[in-house]
């Protein structure tokens, strides 16, 4: 850096730039109108993913064979939540 710029000024500039980059994702928050109430899209994606996870385990009957369950269940739920987000709200 230049001779007149202190490390504090550099740190502040970097923090401001990082905050601006991170806040740019907050410009558009999709919401869905269901019976007159607006629900955030992420909530609908989570509910859809959890319901699909349960349906996958019921339909395939593989739940007793999946170990460790504490890792498999959340991983499959996360996969289906992100897939639901892309299918329902992806542009």
N, C-alpha and C positions, 0 to 999 in steps of 0.2 A: 504494500500500500504506500501511499504518499507519506512524506515526512510529517505532515500536519494532522493526519488522521489517527486518532487514538484507537486502541483496541475496543474500548467501550462503544465508540461511535460505530465501528465496524460490526460489532455484535448486535447493536440496536438495528442497524440497517438490514442485517441478515434476518433478524427476528421479524421485522416488518414485512420483508419480502416473503418469508415463509408463511406468515399469517395471511397475506393477500392471496397467495397461491391456494392455501387450504380453504379459505372462505369463498373462493370462486365456485366451489361445488355446492354452496348453499343458495345459489341464485335461483334455482328451480327445484321446488319440492312438490312432486306430483301428489295430487290427492284425488280420491274417487268419491263421487256422490252416490251414496247408497241410501235410498228412502229419505232424502233430504238432509242427511248428515254426511259431512265430509270426513273421510278416513284417510290417513296417510298411506301411500302405496306400500311402504315398507311393512306396515302392519298386515296388510292383505297378503303380501308375499310370505310373511312368517306363518300366518295361519294356513295358507295353502300348502306350504312346504311341510309343516307338521302333520297336517291331515294326510297328505300324500305319503309321508313316511309311514304312518300308521297303516295305511291301506296297502303299501308294498309289503310290510311284514305280515299282514293278515292274508293277503293273496298268495304269497309265496311260501308261507309257513317255514321260513328259515330262521326265525328268531332264536330258537334253542341252539342253533349251530354257530351263531355269530359270537365270537369272543375276542376281545373284551367288549362287553356290551356298552360300557361307559364311554368307549371310544367310537364304536361303530354307529350307535344311534345318533349322537350329535353330528357325526361326519355325514351320514346319509341325509339327515335333516338339513344341514347347511348346504349340501349339494342341491337338494330339491328346492330350498328357499331361493338360492341364487338362480336356479333354472327358472323358477316361477317368475322371478323379477325380470329376467331377460325375455321370457315368452310374453308376459302380460304388459310390461312397461318399456321394453327395449325399443329403440327407434331404428 
